[in-house]
């Protein structure tokens, strides 16, 4: 599988998984400025995992999922996001919170290995 095909497959998989949250889900950037809550995800990094000879066979894929809300009451969204991502074999790495100009951010990082 090429990295372009892998990107496409992962984007579809992550969007479908996060859609189960029942709120808008976007890749990279939300056009819904001012509509809360909303989830935005992006590819954080991809790194080589396994080579056979000179051929790359597997990569580690890291995804960042950000919940943006108008207040800091995230409720059970953290648990629900973790569950949605674990259902597609991503492992939860870390959670961070931030606030900027009356927007509250819950940022979760995930990783998994993917064969090419």
C-alpha positions in Angstrom: 0.0 0.0 0.0 1.4 3.4 -0.9 1.4 6.2 1.8 -1.2 8.1 -0.3 -3.5 5.1 -0.1 -2.8 4.7 3.6 -3.5 8.4 4.3 -6.9 8.1 2.5 -7.8 4.9 4.4 -6.8 6.3 7.7 -8.7 9.6 7.1 -11.9 7.6 6.2 -11.5 5.3 9.2 -10.8 8.2 11.7 -13.7 10.3 10.4 -16.1 7.3 10.7 -15.0 6.5 14.2 -15.2 10.1 15.5 -18.6 10.6 13.8 -20.0 8.3 16.5 -19.6 11.2 18.9 -22.6 12.9 17.4 -20.9 16.2 16.8 -19.2 17.7 13.7 -15.9 16.1 12.7 -13.3 17.7 10.4 -9.8 17.0 9.2 -7.2 19.7 9.7 -9.5 22.7 10.1 -13.1 23.4 11.1 -15.2 25.7 8.9 -17.7 25.9 11.8 -16.0 28.7 13.7 -18.4 29.5 16.6 -20.3 26.2 16.5 -19.5 24.1 19.6 -18.5 21.4 20.4 -16.6 20.3 17.3 -13.8 17.8 16.7 -10.8 18.4 14.5 -8.1 15.7 13.8 -4.9 15.7 11.9 -1.9 13.5 11.1 0.6 14.5 13.7 3.5 12.4 12.4 4.4 9.2 10.5 7.7 7.4 11.1 9.3 4.3 9.7 8.7 1.2 11.8 10.0 -1.8 9.9 12.2 -2.3 6.9 12.9 -5.5 4.9 16.0 -5.0 2.9 15.6 -1.5 1.4 11.8 -1.7 1.4 9.7 0.1 4.1 7.1 -2.4 5.3 5.4 -0.6 8.2 5.0 2.8 9.7 3.9 4.3 13.0 1.0 6.7 12.5 0.3 9.4 15.1 -3.1 11.2 15.1 -4.0 14.3 17.1 -7.7 14.7 18.0 -8.8 18.1 19.3 -12.2 18.8 20.9 -13.0 22.5 20.7 -15.8 23.8 23.1 -17.2 27.1 24.2 -16.6 26.1 27.9 -14.3 23.8 29.8 -17.1 21.3 30.5 -15.9 18.4 28.3 -18.1 15.9 30.1 -17.4 12.3 28.9 -16.0 13.4 25.6 -12.5 12.3 26.5 -13.6 8.8 27.3 -15.7 8.6 24.2 -12.9 9.8 21.9 -10.5 7.3 23.4 -13.0 4.5 22.9 -13.7 5.6 19.3 -10.0 5.6 18.5 -9.3 2.3 20.3 -12.1 0.7 18.3 -9.9 1.3 15.2 -6.7 0.1 16.9 -5.2 3.4 17.9 -3.5 3.5 21.3 -4.0 6.6 23.5 -0.8 8.4 24.2 -1.7 11.6 26.1 -4.3 14.3 26.8 -3.7 18.0 27.2 -6.1 20.9 27.8 -5.7 24.5 26.7 -7.7 27.8 26.5 -7.4 30.5 23.9 -9.7 33.5 23.3 -12.8 31.9 25.0 -12.3 28.6 23.3 -11.4 25.5 25.3 -9.4 22.7 23.8 -9.1 19.0 24.8 -6.2 17.6 22.8 -5.7 13.8 22.6 -2.8 12.0 20.9 -3.0 8.5 19.5 -0.7 6.1 17.7 -0.8 2.8 15.9 1.4 0.7 13.5 0.3 0.4 9.9 1.6 -2.0 7.3 2.3 -0.7 3.8 
